Amino acid sequence: MTSDFFFEITPQEQERQILLANKYRSVGLLKDAVSLKEYVCLAPCKVADIKKENIDIWIERSFGLHAGFTDLNYADAGGDILEDAASVIHASHIVMKMEHFSLEELHLLKPNQIIVSSIEMMQISHEYLTVLKEKNITAFAINFIENLDGNSVLHDILYREENKMTVIKALGNFLTPILLTLLGSGHLRNTIQTNPALFQSLYCYQGAITRKEISEKTGFPWTDFLSLFWN
């Protein structure tokens, strides 16, 4: 199903080699608001797939309840359930959620972490970007990733499917390769350079804002990512 929306980021064989070579990396999953209806970024089956490769997955309590998945479902899949967002963030190298990070969550981040989420321009403020800069955060917006027709992959998944489980499966197929690629990154800059999806979705690289439209909205300085990555 993913191929209808998107291109493969890395071949399956390479994903496995990446995971085996980086088995001490970890990812944290944070709860989303009720506004996201019945969807989660990763169902228990996707957590199990990642866990098989010795990746630690830390999950905020009640993460999947709105989608019909209990904490026990995720624990049985190999996830470790933690009480709150602060605990998940503290334990993780990469932190993911479907909606944007709140300012409170940003302040909980550790220096040099990677965050993956969606983001809307109206949600971005000068304070938001200041926290990213001060903490040297690298941030990706999954709704910025486009398919070959120029449409948002995330939008197509969320709004072109009617069956809840079909949507959740498509989300997992879309987001899991992104996570695996980041988890296996021995050199983040090179990984972003060679993966169109990551390049499209990047809006902050180690604290530097890389999208002009964000700078124009907030007045926050930005760095052209072409010069940042190829000079």
C-alpha positions as CSV (number, residue, x, y, z in Angstrom):
1,M,0.0,0.0,0.0
2,T,2.8,2.4,0.8
3,S,4.0,2.3,-2.8
4,D,0.7,4.0,-3.9
5,F,1.7,7.0,-1.8
6,F,5.5,7.0,-1.6
7,F,8.8,5.6,-2.6
8,E,10.9,3.2,-0.5
9,I,13.5,5.0,1.6
10,T,15.8,2.1,2.0
11,P,15.7,-1.5,0.8
12,Q,14.5,-4.0,3.3
13,E,17.8,-5.8,3.4
14,Q,19.6,-2.5,4.2
15,E,17.1,-1.7,6.9
16,R,17.9,-5.0,8.7
17,Q,21.7,-4.4,8.4
18,I,21.2,-0.8,9.8
19,L,19.2,-2.1,12.7
20,L,21.7,-4.8,13.6
21,A,24.6,-2.4,13.5
22,N,22.8,0.1,15.8
23,K,21.0,-2.1,18.3
24,Y,21.5,0.3,21.2
25,R,19.5,3.1,19.8
26,S,16.0,3.9,21.1
27,V,12.8,5.6,20.1
28,G,10.1,7.1,22.2
29,L,6.4,7.4,21.3
30,L,4.3,10.2,22.9
31,K,0.6,10.4,23.2
32,D,-1.4,12.6,20.7
33,A,-4.5,14.7,21.3
34,V,-8.0,13.4,20.8
35,S,-8.2,15.5,17.7
36,L,-6.4,12.8,15.8
37,K,-9.4,10.6,16.1
38,E,-8.6,6.9,16.1
39,Y,-5.1,6.9,14.7
40,V,-1.7,6.2,16.0
41,C,1.7,6.5,14.3
42,L,2.7,2.9,15.2
43,A,0.4,0.0,16.0
44,P,1.7,-2.8,18.3
45,C,2.6,-5.0,15.3
46,K,5.0,-2.3,14.0
47,V,6.5,-2.0,17.5
48,A,7.1,-5.7,17.5
49,D,8.8,-5.5,14.1
50,I,11.2,-2.9,15.3
51,K,11.8,-4.6,18.7
52,K,12.8,-7.8,17.0
53,E,15.9,-5.9,15.9
54,N,16.9,-5.0,19.4
55,I,15.7,-1.4,19.3
56,D,14.4,-0.1,22.6
57,I,10.9,1.4,22.3
58,W,9.6,3.6,25.1
59,I,5.9,4.4,25.1
60,E,4.0,6.9,27.1
61,R,1.2,5.3,29.1
62,S,-2.2,5.2,27.3
63,F,-0.5,6.0,24.0
64,G,-2.9,3.9,21.9
65,L,-6.1,3.8,23.9
66,H,-7.9,6.2,21.6
67,A,-7.2,3.8,18.7
68,G,-8.2,0.7,20.6
69,F,-4.8,-0.5,21.6
70,T,-4.1,-1.0,25.3
71,D,-0.8,-0.6,27.1
72,L,-0.7,-4.4,27.5
73,N,-0.9,-4.7,23.7
74,Y,2.2,-2.6,23.3
75,A,4.0,-4.3,26.2
76,D,3.3,-7.7,24.6
77,A,4.8,-6.4,21.4
78,G,8.0,-5.5,23.2
79,G,7.5,-1.9,24.1
80,D,8.3,-0.5,27.5
81,I,5.5,1.6,29.1
82,L,6.5,4.7,31.0
83,E,4.3,6.9,33.1
84,D,4.7,10.3,31.3
85,A,6.2,12.2,28.4
86,A,9.2,13.3,30.5
87,S,10.2,9.8,31.2
88,V,9.8,8.8,27.6
89,I,11.8,11.7,26.3
90,H,14.6,11.1,28.9
91,A,15.0,7.5,27.8
92,S,14.9,8.0,24.0
93,H,17.3,9.1,21.2
94,I,14.5,9.8,18.8
95,V,11.0,11.0,19.9
96,M,7.9,10.6,17.7
97,K,4.3,11.7,17.8
98,M,1.7,12.4,15.1
99,E,0.8,15.9,16.1
100,H,3.2,18.8,16.8
101,F,5.2,18.9,20.0
102,S,3.9,21.3,22.6
103,L,6.1,23.9,24.1
104,E,6.0,21.9,27.4
105,E,7.3,18.8,25.6
106,L,10.0,20.8,23.8
107,H,11.3,22.1,27.1
108,L,11.6,18.5,28.2
109,L,13.9,17.5,25.4
110,K,17.5,16.7,25.9
111,P,20.2,18.4,23.9
112,N,20.9,16.9,20.4
113,Q,17.7,14.8,20.3
114,I,15.8,14.1,17.1
115,I,12.0,14.7,16.9
116,V,9.6,13.5,14.3
117,S,6.0,14.8,14.1
118,S,3.7,16.8,12.0
119,I,3.8,20.6,12.2
120,E,1.5,23.4,10.9
121,M,2.8,26.9,10.3
122,M,0.2,28.4,12.7
123,Q,1.8,26.3,15.5
124,I,5.3,27.6,15.0
125,S,6.3,30.6,17.2
126,H,9.6,32.4,17.9
127,E,9.7,30.7,21.3
128,Y,9.1,27.3,19.7
129,L,12.1,27.8,17.5
130,T,14.3,29.3,20.2
131,V,13.9,26.0,22.2
132,L,14.9,24.0,19.2
133,K,18.0,26.2,18.7
134,E,19.0,26.2,22.4
135,K,18.8,22.4,22.6
136,N,20.5,21.8,19.3
137,I,17.5,19.7,18.1
138,T,17.0,18.1,14.7
139,A,13.3,18.1,13.7
140,F,11.4,16.5,10.9
141,A,7.8,17.3,9.9
142,I,6.2,14.2,8.4
143,N,3.4,16.3,6.8
144,F,6.0,18.0,4.6
145,I,6.8,14.7,2.8
146,E,5.3,14.7,-0.7
147,N,4.5,11.8,-3.1
148,L,5.4,12.0,-6.8
149,D,2.2,13.9,-7.5
150,G,3.3,16.7,-5.1
151,N,0.7,15.8,-2.5
152,S,1.3,15.3,1.2
153,V,1.7,11.6,1.9
154,L,0.3,12.0,5.4
155,H,-2.7,13.9,4.2
156,D,-3.4,11.2,1.5
157,I,-3.2,8.5,4.1
158,L,-5.4,10.2,6.7
159,Y,-8.1,11.5,4.3
160,R,-8.3,9.0,1.4
161,E,-9.0,5.9,3.5
162,E,-12.2,5.1,5.4
163,N,-11.3,1.9,7.3
164,K,-9.5,2.7,10.6
165,M,-7.2,-0.3,10.5
166,T,-6.3,0.3,6.9
167,V,-5.3,3.9,7.8
168,I,-3.2,2.7,10.8
169,K,-1.5,0.1,8.7
170,A,-0.7,2.7,6.1
171,L,0.7,5.1,8.7
172,G,2.9,2.3,10.0
173,N,4.2,1.4,6.6
174,F,4.9,5.1,5.9
175,L,6.6,6.0,9.2
176,T,8.5,2.8,10.1
177,P,11.1,3.2,7.3
178,I,11.7,6.8,8.4
179,L,12.4,5.7,11.9
180,L,14.6,2.8,10.9
181,T,16.6,5.1,8.7
182,L,17.2,7.6,11.4
183,L,17.9,4.9,14.0
184,G,20.5,3.5,11.7
185,S,22.2,6.7,10.9
186,G,25.9,6.6,11.5
187,H,26.2,10.1,10.1
188,L,23.0,12.1,10.2
189,R,24.0,14.7,7.7
190,N,24.8,12.1,5.0
191,T,21.6,10.2,5.8
192,I,19.5,13.3,5.2
193,Q,21.4,14.1,2.0
194,T,20.7,10.7,0.5
195,N,17.0,10.3,1.6
196,P,14.5,12.5,-0.2
197,A,11.8,12.0,2.5
198,L,14.1,13.2,5.3
199,F,15.4,16.1,3.2
200,Q,11.8,17.2,2.4
201,S,10.7,16.9,6.0
202,L,13.7,18.6,7.7
203,Y,12.9,22.0,9.2
204,C,15.6,22.2,11.9
205,Y,19.0,20.7,11.7
206,Q,21.0,20.7,15.0
207,G,19.3,23.9,16.1
208,A,19.4,25.7,12.7
209,I,16.1,26.5,11.0
210,T,16.3,25.3,7.4
211,R,13.0,26.6,5.9
212,K,12.6,30.1,4.6
213,E,8.8,30.2,5.0
214,I,9.2,29.5,8.8
215,S,11.7,32.4,9.0
216,E,9.4,34.7,7.2
217,K,6.5,33.9,9.6
218,T,8.4,34.2,12.8
219,G,11.3,36.5,12.0
220,F,13.7,33.8,13.2
221,P,17.0,33.5,11.3
222,W,17.3,30.6,8.9
223,T,20.0,28.8,7.0
224,D,19.6,27.6,3.5
225,F,19.8,23.8,3.8
226,L,21.5,23.5,0.4
227,S,24.5,25.5,1.6
228,L,24.3,23.9,5.0
229,F,24.6,20.4,3.6
230,W,26.7,20.8,0.5
231,N,29.2,23.6,1.4
